[in-house]
Amino acid sequence: MDEFRQQVDDLLQNSLTIFGEPITVANIITFILILIVVLIGAGFLHRWCHRLFHRLRISHTLQNRLLALLFMIVMIVGIGLAFRISRIDISFLTNLVHSPLSELFQPPKKPVDTTITGDDAPTEILEDADGLTLASIFYAFVIVFGVFIFSKYLQWVLRHQVLQAFQIERHTQFILLRFIHFTLIIIGVFIALSAVGVSFTNLAIIFGGLSIGIGFGLQNIASNLISGFILIFERPIKIGDLVEIMDVDIFGRISSINLRSTVIVSLDEKEIIVPNSQLITEAVHNLTHDSKLFRLRVAVGVSYSSDVELVKKVLLEVAHTHPEIIKEPSPVMESVTAPFVRFINFGDSSLDFELLGWIPDSFKRFDVASDLHFMIWHKFKEYNIKIPFPQRDVHHFYPKKNE
């Protein structure tokens, strides 16, 4: 038992040197436990303040903003207390920010005993640090994994506790959260490599040798990554936009934009993963880029014996009956008009008309069009308006009998 306790103590006292600052495993565990306590306390304080604001009859929007500010203050104070109580010196973060980039590509050094010869001043001799071990690789993995989990949790907290409370646009939320995620991951990788004493010089040589192979073999991935940055910052499409990719017949709403691919949720709730380069190089119809309004077209043909004025009256009556059709012109958009009918063609077997009307949500265009087709069918039967079908004369030629 004593031997096991000694092993646990040795593990807890084992230290990692992160950018020149030693941090023990016990310090890291203490820091994590304090953060958990702070999060639990923040949750209780959030619920208590929510009940208090409700009793004070504060508006819902103001409640959310006050709770978001309170949550951020509690978390900032809690993280500061966690660093102080766990005795972790945050100067390693300062070293990370202000450290010259050239030092990252130098082999890690460790100090050895100083020597004094004669009247010479003490001289500190530096030697190369020890090589990689399984323990150091394990520590690096734990650091990167911990930063990844922390990043995911921080994104969830910011999305539900802060960004939504301040009514920030959904696509702007996505960009901010992505930026925070990649920043934390990069910092975590640097900290992990520094903790295990990896030389960036070796990594530069390895990646330099692989760059040619990567350039030829992964050019599609590189193209998708660049296209991902274009989609995120140029914003030709945004989260929640309704898009239609013409060449591959994909229609749905944008669910997420990642660096390599974009997820589109189709009408039947299936997730379609589309490479980002396809959204940049191919024609994409964005139905909700500036507005969700959509002009619906319903084509119908009637027989030549029909009264065209009656047909026009019936089609307009159907349009004004449907609740989703905009009945009056919009002062905001000049192109939005009341429903109207076009007489478009004298067909081979029919007189061709087109009913045009605006709907407020383009995502409902298929359902509204189906409703209009049903209503037109019943109205045409009520007014005895015939919908013709193509008629063709078939002539039979019989060969003459040989005399």
LODO-281655 format. One record per residue: residue in three letters; x, y, z of N, C-alpha, C in turn. Coordinates in pm, whole numbers, plus 32768, in hexadecimal, padded with zeros to 4 digits. Example, Ala and Ser with C-alpha at 12.3 -4.5 7.8 and 13.67 -1.06 7.14 Angstrom:
// LODO-281655
ALA85277DC7830C84CE7E3E830C85287EB6830C
SER85057F1F82C485577F9682CA850A80038313
// end
This chain:
// LODO-281655
MET80537F8780008000800080008056807D8000
ASP80BF807A8054811980ED8059816081007FD4
GLU817E80917F9381C1809B7F11816480DA7EA9
PHE80E380B47EAE808380EE7E52807281847E6A
ARG806D81AC7EEB8063823B7F0A80DE82867ED8
GLN815182457EE781CA82877EB881C882987E20
GLN819482367DD9818A82427D47812882B07D1F
VAL80B682BB7D68805683257D4C809483AD7D67
ASP80DE83B87DD7812084387DF68186845C7D8C
ASP81D183F97D5F823484147CF581F084427C75
LEU817C84047C558133842E7BDD810084BD7BEA
LEU80CA84DD7C60809485647C73810185CD7C74
GLN817685A97CA481E586087CA88233860E7C26
ASN821085B67BC9825585BB7B478231863E7B02
SER829486817ACC827F87087A958298870979FF
LEU824F876079BE8261877A7930829588097920
THR82F9881878CD8330889D78B482EF88D67837
ILE829A8939784B824F897677DD82848A0377CA
PHE82CC8A17775B83078A98773B83568AD077B2
GLY83A88A7777EC84038AA1785683C78AA378E1
GLU83468A8478F183058A87797482DD89F9799B
PRO831089C47A0D82EC893E7A38825F893B7A76
ILE820F88DC7A4A818788CB7A7E817688387AA1
THR8150881C7B1E814187917B4A80B7875C7B25
VAL80AD86D77B25802C86967B0A7FC786B97B75
ALA7FF686C77BF27F9C86ED7C5F7F6187777C48
ASN7FB187D47C147F7E885A7BF47F1088537B8A
ILE7F2688007B247EC387F57AB77E4287B97AEA
ILE7E4A874E7B3D7DD1870E7B727D8587707BCC
THR7DCE87B97C217D8D881C7C777D4688877C26
PHE7D8788B37BBA7D4C89197B637CCA88E67B26
ILE7CC9886A7AF77C5188317AB97BE088247B1F
LEU7C0087F47B977B9A87E47BFF7B5C886A7C26
ILE7BAF88D17C317B7B89557C547B20898A7BE6
LEU7B4689737B687AF1899C7AF87A6989577AFD
ILE7A6888D77B1E79E9888D7B29799288C97B96
VAL79D088EA7C0A798489287C77794D89B07C4C
VAL799E89FE7C0379718A817BD478FC8A737B74
LEU79028A107B1A789489FA7ABC781489D27B04
ILE7820897B7B6877A989537BB4776F89CC7BFE
GLY77C88A1A7C3C77988A927C8077598AF67C22
ALA77928B057BA977598B607B4676CE8B317B1C
GLY76BB8AAC7B1376378A787AF075CF8A977B5B
PHE75F38A837BDB75958AA47C4775788B397C4A
LEU75E08B8D7C3975CB8C1E7C3975748C497BC3
HIS75838C077B5075328C277ADB749F8C0C7AF7
ARG74818B997B3173F48B787B4D73BA8BD57BB7
TRP74098BF67C1E73D68C4E7C8873BA8CDA7C51
CYS74158D107C0274028D947BC8738E8D947B64
HIS737D8D247B1C730C8D1B7ABE72878D267B08
ARG727B8CE27B7A71FF8CEC7BC971EE8D797C02
LEU725F8DB67C2C72578E3E7C62722B8EA27BF8
PHE72648E997B81723D8EF57B1671AC8EE07AED
HIS71808E627AF370F48E467AD170968E867B36
ARG70BB8E817BB670678EC17C1B70678F597C0C
LEU70D88F907BE270E090217BCE709E904C7B4C
ARG706D8FEB7AFC702690057A7F707E90507A1A
ILE70FA90257A127155905D79AE713A90177929
SER7143906278BC7126902A783871828FB57819
HIS714F8F5A77C5719A8EDF77A6721F8EFC7763
THR72208F5C7707729D8F7D76C173048FB67721
LEU72D9901177797336904B77DB73668FE2783E
GLN730D8F85786373378F1878BC73A98EC8787F
ASN739A8EA3780074028E5277BF74878E9D77B8
ARG74838F1F779C75008F69779375428F7A781C
LEU74F28F947884752A8F9F790A75658F1A7938
LEU751F8EAD791C75528E29794275D18E0778F6
ALA75D98E30787576528E17782876C98E657860
LEU76B38EE47882771E8F3478BE77498EFA7944
LEU76E88ED2799577088E977A1777578E167A07
PHE77318DC579A577788D47798E78098D617965
MET781E8DC2790B78A78DE078E078FB8E147954
ILE78C08E6979AA790B8E9D7A1C79328E2D7A7B
VAL78D18DD47A9878EE8D637AF2795B8D097AB9
MET79578CEF7A3779BB8C9779FA7A458CD879FA
ILE7A4D8D5979DE7ACF8D9D79DE7B0A8D9D7A6A
VAL7AB88DBE7ACE7AE98DBD7B587B0D8D2F7B83
GLY7ABA8CCE7B5B7AD68C447B817B568C0F7B44
ILE7B718C2F7AC47BED8C017A857C648C427AC9
GLY7C588CC47AEE7CC58D057B377CE08CC37BBC
LEU7C748CA27C067C868C5C7C867CC18BD17C72
ALA7C998B8E7C067CCE8B087BED7D658B0D7BD6
PHE7D938B6F7B887E248B7E7B757E6B8B9C7BF9
ARG7E2E8BF27C4C7E718C197CC97E738BA67D2E
ILE7E008B637D3F7DFA8AF77DA27E4F8A807D78
SER7E4E8A607CF77E9E89EF7CC97F328A117CBB
ARG7F558A8F7CD27FE18ABD7CCF80218AA77C47
ILE7FD38ABE7BE080098AB87B58802C8B467B2D
ASP80A98B587B0B80D88BDB7ADF80B08BEE7A4C
ILE805E8C537A34802E8C6A79AB80958CB17955
SER810E8CBD798781748CFF793681988CAC78BA
PHE81758C2B78BA81938BDB7843813E8C0A77CC
LEU80C68C4077EA80768C79777D80B88CF67745
THR80F38D46779E813C8DBC777081B48D93771D
ASN81F88D297748826B8CF776FB82408CC67671
LEU81C98C87766C81968C5575EC817A8CC8758D
VAL81408D3475C0811C8DA5756B81968DF47540
HIS81F38E0A759E82668E62758282E48E16755C
SER82DE8D93755683558D47753383768D5A74A0
PRO83F58D76747E841A8D8473F184018D0273A5
LEU83CB8D0F732C83AB8C9972DD84278C4872BC
SER849A8C8972B485158C407292853A8BDA72FC
GLU85128BF5737C85338B9673E784E38B1573DA
LEU846F8B1C7398841F8AA3738984648A3C7333
PHE84BC8A6872DB84FE8A0D727E858B89EA72AC
GLN85A98A04732C862989DC73648615895F73B8
PRO8674890573B88667888E740D865A88B4749F
PRO8604887674EC85F5889775798674887975C6
LYS869388D07625870C88C4767686E588B07707
LYS8742887377518730886677E287B188907826
PRO87A788D878968821890578DB886388947926
VAL88E98899793089378838797D8989888479E4
ASP89D3883D7A328A21887B7A9C8A8488DF7A62
THR8A94894F7AA78AF489B47A7D8B7F898D7AA9
THR8BE289B97A638C6E899B7A828CBA8A1C7A96
ILE8D168A1B7AF28D6A8A8F7B0F8DFA8A657B01
THR8E438AA37AAC8ED08A837A988F218B017AAD
GLY8F708B007B168FC88B727B308F778BEE7B51
ASP8F9C8C597B108F588CD87B258EE38CED7AC5
ASP8EC88C867A778E5A8C967A178DD48CA17A5F
ALA8D7B8CEB7A248CF48CFA7A5C8CA58C7A7A47
PRO8C418C637A978BEF8BE97A858BB38BE679F9
THR8BBC8B7479BE8B888B6179378B208AF37939
GLU8AAA8B1179058A3F8AAF79008A448A67787A
ILE8A4E89E678808A578995780889CF895877EC
LEU89A0896677728920892F7749893688B676F2
GLU88E88850770A88EC87D776B8886387C0767D
ASP8861876E761987E0874B75DC878A87027641
ALA870A871F763C86AC86DD7697869E864A7671
ASP866385FF76CC864F857076B485EF855C7640
GLY85F784EA75FF85A084CC758E851484AA75BB
LEU84C0848A7559843584687575842C83E475BF
THR83CD83DC761B83AF83617661831983477656
LEU82F182CE767C826282AF767A8215830876DB
ALA82528327774C820F837F77AD81F9840A7775
SER826184407732825484C776FA81EB84CA768A
ILE81E5845F763A817E845975D180F48452760F
PHE80E88406767C806783FD76C2803E848676F9
TYR809C84CE7733807E85547767805185B076F6
ALA809585A87684806F85FD76137FE185DD75E5
PHE7FC1855C75DE7F3A853475B47ED285677617
VAL7EEE855B76977E90858A76FE7E7A861F76F2
ILE7EE4866B76DA7ED786FC76CF7E8187217656
VAL7E9E86E675E37E518707756A7DC086DB757A
PHE7DAA866475B07D21863475C37CD6868B7628
GLY7D1A86B376927CDB870976F57CB6879176BB
VAL7D0F87CA76697CF2884A76297C7C883B75C8
PHE7C7687CB75807C0887B375237B8287AB756D
ILE7B7D876075DB7B028755762A7ADC87DC7664
PHE7B41882576967B2688AA76CD7AEF89087662
SER7B2688FF75EA7AF88954757D7A668935755A
LYS7A4388B5755179B988907532795888C2759D
TYR798188B0761B792A88DD7688791F89767689
LEU798E89BB7671798B8A4D766D79328A7F75FC
GLN79368A3D758878DE8A64751A784C8A517540
TRP782C89E2758177A289C975AA77748A33760D
VAL77C98A55766D77A58AB976D277928B427692
LEU77F08B69763A77E68BEC75FB776A8BF475A1
ARG774B8B87755B76D88B89750176558B97754E
HIS76468B4C75BD75C68B48760275BA8BB07672
GLN762D8BDA76AB76268C35771C76458CC776F8
VAL76908CDE768B76BF8D65766E768C8D9775E8
LEU76B18D52757B76978D8774F576028D9174D7
GLN75B58D2B74FC75248D3174E574E28D9C7539
ALA75178DB475B274DC8E1B760874EB8EA575CB
PHE75578EBD7584756D8F3F754575388F4374B6
GLN74EF8EDB748D74AB8ED5740C750C8EEF7398
ILE75808EB073A075E28EBB733575B78E6072C2
GLU75CD8E8C724775A58E4071D175E48DB571D3
ARG75988D5571A375C48CC971AC76478CB17163
HIS76578CEA70EB76D38CD570A177488D1870E8
THR77348D8C7125779D8DCE717177C48D7A71EA
GLN77618D3D722C77808CE1729977DA8C707269
PHE77B98C3971F478068BCA71BF78988BF271A7
ILE78AF8C69716C79378C95715079858CAB71D2
LEU79468CEC7235798A8D0472B479AF8C8272F9
LEU79528C2472FC796C8BA4734079D78B5472F7
ARG79D88B5872717A408B1272257AC98B4E723F
PHE7ACE8BD372447B4D8C16725D7B828BF272E8
ILE7B298BF2734C7B538BCC73D47B828B3C73D7
HIS7B3B8AE373927B608A5573917BEB8A3F7356
PHE7C048A7772DF7C858A61729F7CF78AA472EC
THR7CDA8B1873297D418B5A73797D678B0473F1
LEU7D038ACE74377D218A7A74AB7D6A89FB7483
ILE7D4389BF74137D86894573E77E19896173C5
ILE7E3389CF73807EBE89F1735E7F108A0A73DC
ILE7ED58A55743B7F1C8A6C74BA7F3589E97503
GLY7ED1899075047EE4890F75457F5188BC7506
VAL7F5A88BE74817FC48872743D804D88AB7460
PHE80598930746180D9896E74858100894B7515
ILE809E8951757080BB893075FC80E4889D7608
ALA809D884475C280BF87B575CA814B879B7594
LEU816E87D7752381F487C274EC826087FD7544
SER82428870758282A388AB75DD82B38857765B
ALA8243881C768A824987CD7705829D874F76F3
VAL829B8713767F82E786977669837086B3762D
GLY838F873376128415875675E1842E872F7552
VAL83C7873A74FC83D887177470841C878A7427
SER847D876B73D484C187D07385847287ED7306
PHE8451886A72F284098892727A845F888671FE
THR84E3887F7212853D887071A0852587EB715B
ASN8516878271AB84FC86FE7170847686FB7128
LEU8412873B71658390873D712383968789709F
ALA83E287F6709C83EE88427021843087EF6FB3
ILE8494879F6FD984D8874B6F76847986DF6F42
ILE842B86A46F9E83D086396F758363866F6F17
PHE832686DE6F3F82BC87166EEB82F3874E6E69
GLY8371877B6E6B83AC87A96DEF83C087376D8C
GLY83E686C16DBF83F6864F6D678372861A6D33
LEU830986296D85828585F66D5C8235865B6D0A
SER826686D66D018216873E6CC181F8871F6C2E
ILE825C86E46BE8824686C46B5A81DA865A6B4C
GLY81E585F06B9C817F85876B9680F685B96BC0
ILE80F4860F6C27807486476C538038869E6BE5
GLY808F86EA6BA0805F87446B38801986FA6AC8
PHE804D86846AA2800F86386A367F9D85DF6A68
GLY7FB1859F6AD87F4F853D6B077ED8857A6B4D
LEU7EE985EE6B8D7E7E86296BDB7E5386B06BA3
GLN7E5F86C16B217E3B87426AE77DA4875D6AF3
ASN7D5286F36AEF7CC287076B007CA187386B8C
ILE7CE986FF6BF07CD2872A6C7A7CFE87BB6C8B
ALA7D7187DF6C507DA0886A6C587D3C88C96C15
SER7D05889E6BA57CA188F16B617C2589036BB6
ASN7BFA88986BFA7B8488A26C517BA088FB6CC9
LEU7C1B88F56D007C3D894A6D727C3989DD6D4C
ILE7C7589FE6CDA7C748A8A6CAD7BE58AB76C91
SER7B978A606C537B0B8A816C387ABD8A946CBA
GLY7AE18A476D227A9F8A576DA47AB58AE16DDE
PHE7B328B146DD57B4D8B9B6E067B018C036DB5
ILE7AF58BED6D327AAA8C4B6CDE7A178C4D6D07
LEU79DD8BD86D2079518BD26D4779388C136DCE
ILE79988C036E2B79868C386EB2798F8CCF6EB4
PHE79F18D086E6C7A0A8D976E7779C78DE86E08
GLU79BC8DB16D9079798DFB6D2578E18DF36D32
ARG78AF8D886D6A78228D746D8A77C78D736D10
PRO77E88D296CA677858D196C3A770F8CC56C68
ILE77278C6D6CC876BC8C236D0A76D28C2A6DA0
LYS76668C236DED766E8C2F6E7D76228BBB6EBD
ILE763A8BAA6F4075F08B456F8A755B8B666F85
GLY750A8B066F60747B8B1A6F5874488B3F6ECD
ASP74A48B5B6E6E74798B7D6DE6743F8B036DA0
LEU73DF8B1B6D4973A28AB36CF873E48AB66C6E
VAL742A8A4B6C4A747A8A4A6BCF744F89D66B77
GLU746E89E76AF77454897F6A9474CC89786A37
ILE750E89046A33758088EF69DB754B88B2695A
MET755888FD68EE751388DA6872754488566837
ASP75C98845682D760087D567E075E4874D6821
VAL75DE874968A575CD86C868EA754486BA692B
ASP74EB871B6914746187146945745C870069DD
ILE74A0875A6A25749F875A6AB7745387D66AE5
PHE73F187C26B3D739F88306B70738F881E6C06
GLY73AD88886C52739F887F6CE273D388FA6D27
ARG73D688F36DAB740189646DFE748D894B6E35
ILE74E189B46E36756A89A96E68756789916EFE
SER75A489236F2A75A889036FB8762A892F6FF9
SER769B89196FB6771D89426FEB7780894F6F79
ILE77E089A86F8C784B89BD6F2A78CF899D6F6F
ASN790C892E6F4A798C89066F8279FC892B6F22
LEU7A7789126F4B7AE889376EF67AED88E36E77
ARG7AC788636E7F7AD2880D6E0B7A4F87FA6DC1
SER79E087FC6E09795F87DD6DCA78F1882F6E0C
THR787F88326DC9780888776DFA779788126E04
VAL774B88196E7076DD87BD6E89765B88016E63
ILE760E87C16E09758C87F36DDC752187906E08
VAL74BC87C16E4D744C876D6E7A73DE87766E12
SER73BE87056DD4735A87026D6972CD87076DA4
LEU726987056D4B71DE870D6D7771B486946DC9
ASP71F186216DB071CF85A96DFD722C85946E73
GLU726B86046EA472C086026F1B733A85A96F0C
LYS736B85986E9373E7854F6E7C745985B36E6F
GLU74C985956EAF753D85ED6EA8759285CA6E2F
ILE75A8862D6DD975F8861B6D61767B86666D75
ILE76EB861E6D6E776F86596D8277A8867D6CF9
VAL77BA86FE6CE177E687316C5F7872876C6C6F
PRO78D587456C1C795987846C23794E881A6C09
ASN799D88676C51799688F96C4479B9892A6BB8
SER7A1788E66B767A3E89116AF079C989096A8F
GLN796D88AC6AA678F9889E6A4E789D89176A5B
LEU789589506AD3784289C66AE878808A446AAD
ILE79048A416A9879498AB56A61794C8AB169C8
THR79618A39699079768A2E68FF78F58A1868B1
GLU788D89E368F1781189C468A977A58A2D68C7
ALA773F8A2C687376D18A8B6883767B8A6168FA
VAL766B8ABE6957761B8AA669CF75AE8B1069D7
HIS75338AE469E174C28B4069EC74A38B536A80
ASN74C38BC96AB574A78BEA6B4174208C306B48
LEU73BD8BEA6B7E73358C1F6B80731D8C816BF0
THR73758C856C53735E8CDB6CC873D88D316CE7
HIS74258D576C82749E8DA66C9C747A8E2F6CD5
ASP74208E756C9673F48EF76CC673698EF26D04
SER73158E956CD8728C8E8E6D0872598E006CF7
LYS71F98DDA6D4C71BB8D566D4371468D536CE2
LEU71238DC66CAC70B38DCC6C4F70D08D7C6BD0
PHE70688D436B9770788CF26B1F6FFC8D036AC7
ARG70128D146A436FA28D1F69E66F838C9669AB
LEU6F0A8C6B69C26EDE8BE669986E9C8BF0690F
ARG6EBA8B9068B96E7D8B8968346E338B046827
VAL6DB38B0D68026D618A9667EC6D2B8A9C675E
ALA6D598A40670A6D2F8A3C667E6CB789DF666F
VAL6C588A08661A6BE189B866026BB189D26573
GLY6B7C896965336B45897764AC6AB2895464AA
VAL6A64899E645C69D48985645069B2897163BC
SER693D893C63A569138920631B68F589A362D2
TYR68F6899A624B68DD8A1061F9684D8A416206
SER67F689EE623867698A18624867508A6362CA
SER67B88A74631D67A68AB363A0679E8B4B6393
ASP67598B8863F367518C1963FD67CF8C4A6444
VAL68258C9163FE68A68CB8643768958D1864AD
GLU68318D6F64AA681A8DCA651967ED8D7E6596
LEU679C8D16657F67738CC365F067EA8C78662B
VAL68428C4865D368BB8C026602690F8C606658
LYS69218CDA6629696E8D3C6675692E8D5866FD
LYS68AA8D6766FD68628D82677A68728D0E67DC
VAL68678C9467AB68718C1E680368FD8C13683E
LEU69648C2767ED69ED8C1C681E6A0B8C866889
LEU69DD8D01687369F28D6968D769A48D4B6956
GLU692B8D13694668DC8CED69BC69248C836A0E
VAL69638C2369CB69AF8BBC6A126A258BFA6A5C
ALA6A6C8C556A196AE08C946A586ABA8CE56AD3
HIS6A4E8D2F6ACA6A248D816B3C69E98D2D6BAC
THR69C08CB36B8E69888C5C6BF669F58C1C6C4B
HIS6A698BFF6C106AD28BBA6C5A6B108C186CC1
PRO6B208BEC6D3F6B528C466DA96BE58C6C6D9A
GLU6C348C1C6D546CC48C386D4A6CE58C9C6CDB
ILE6C8A8CB46C806CA58D106C116C998DA16C42
ILE6CFD8DF36C226CF98E816C466C918EC76BEF
LYS6C318F076C2F6BC18F416BE66BDB8FCE6BB5
GLU6C2D901B6BFE6C4590A76BDC6CD890BE6BBD
PRO6CF891226B696D8691426B4C6DD0916B6BC9
SER6E53914C6BCC6EA5916D6C3F6EEC91F26C28
PRO6EE592506C876F2C92CF6C756FC392C06C85
VAL6FEE92516CC0707E923C6CD670C392126C56
MET708791B36C0D70C191826B91706491A66B1D
GLU709B91EC6ABC704A92196A4C701A91A669F5
SER7067913A69F1704390CB69986FCF907869CE
VAL6FAF90836A4E6F4390366A8A6EBE90756A61
THR6E6B90276A1E6DEA905869EE6D7B8FFC6A1C
ALA6D0390296A066C8E8FD46A206C898F6469B8
PRO6C408EF869D26C378E8A69716BFD8EBA68EC
PHE6C328E8668806BFD8EA867FC6C0F8E2F679F
VAL6BCB8E36672B6BC88DC666CD6C018DF46648
ARG6C518D9F660B6C878DB965866C4F8D546522
PHE6C288D8864B06C008D33643F6C7E8D2463EA
ILE6CBF8CB063F36D478CA463BF6D508C656334
ASN6CEC8C15630B6D028BCF628C6C818B926257
PHE6C7A8B8C61CF6C148B3A618C6C558AB4616C
GLY6C3A8A5161BF6C7C89D061AE6C3C897D6142
ASP6C778908612A6C4288AE60C66BB6887C60EB
SER6BA48863616D6B23882C61986ADF88806203
SER6B1F88EB62306AEA893662A16B1189C9629A
LEU6AC78A1962E66AEC8AA463006B398AA56384
ASP6BB58AD463806C0F8AC763F36C0F8B476446
PHE6BF48B3764C96BF48BA665276C5C8B8A6595
GLU6C7E8BF665DB6CDD8BEA664A6CAE8C4566BB
LEU6C9D8C0867316C788C5267A96CF78C7367F7
LEU6D0D8CF168176D848D1C68606D5A8D5F68E2
GLY6D9B8D37694D6D7F8D7169D16DF68D626A2D
TRP6E048DBE6A8A6E758DBF6AE96E4D8D796B6B
ILE6EAC8D2F6BA36E9A8CF16C266F098D236C83
PRO6EF28D2C6D056F578D646D616FCB8D086D7F
ASP6FBA8C866D6E70248C266D90703A8BCA6D19
SER70AF8BD56CDA70CC8B836C6470D58AEF6C84
PHE70EC8ACD6D0370F68A406D29707089F76D19
LYS70018A436D136F7B8A076D076F498A056C77
ARG6FA18A226C176F718A336B8E6F3289B36B56
PHE6F66893F6B776F3088C26B426EA688A46B7E
ASP6E9888BD6C016E1788A46C426DAC89046C0E
VAL6DD189856BFF6D7089E66BCE6D4889C76B3E
ALA6DAA89A16AEB6D8B897E6A606D2D89066A5A
SER6D4388A46AB06CEA88306AB36C5D88596ADB
ASP6C5188B06B406BCD88DF6B696B8689286AF6
LEU6BD0897B6AAE6B9389C66A3F6B63896869D1
HIS6BB188FE69B66B86889E69506B02885B6977
PHE6AF7883369F56A7A87F66A246A0588596A16
MET6A1D88D46A4269B289386A406989895969B0
ILE69E98964695569C8898068C96977890E688C
TRP699B889468AD69528821687768BF882468A2
HIS68A7883F6922681D8842695367D288B96919
LYS6813892B690D67D189A168D567AE898D6841
PHE6809894F67F867ED8935676A677788D6675A
LYS676B887267B166F8881967AB6677886367CF
GLU668288C0682E660D890D685865DA896667E6
TYR663789A3679C661089FD6730661089B966A7
ASN6621893566A7661D88E6662B6685891565C5
ILE66FD893065F7676E895565A067BE88D86584
LYS67D288B965076813883D64E068AB885064D4
ILE68F287EE6504698387E764F1699D877D6487
PRO69C687A4640F69D1874363A16A5086EE63AE
PHE6A4F868363636AC7862F63576AEC862C62C3
PRO6B6A861462A56B95861662176B4685B261C5
GLN6B1585DE61526ACA858960F66B17857C6073
ARG6B25850560466B6F84EA5FCA6B1B84915F6E
ASP6B2584AD5EF06AE2845A5E8B6B4483EF5E5C
VAL6B1783755E606B6B83055E376B3882D35DAF
HIS6B8B82D35D4C6B6782A75CC56BAB82215CA8
HIS6B5D81C45C796B9181415C586BA281365BC0
PHE6C11810A5B996C2C80F65B096C34805F5AEE
TYR6BDF80335A946BDE7FA55A746C1F7F9159EB
PRO6C797F3959DD6CB87F2259596C567EE258F8
LYS6C647F0B587D6C0C7ED258156C2E7E4057FD
LYS6BC47DF557E16BDB7D6757C56C107D575739
ASN6C697CFD572A6C9F7CE156A56C357C9D5651
GLU6C277CD455D96BC67C98557F6BFB7C165542
// end
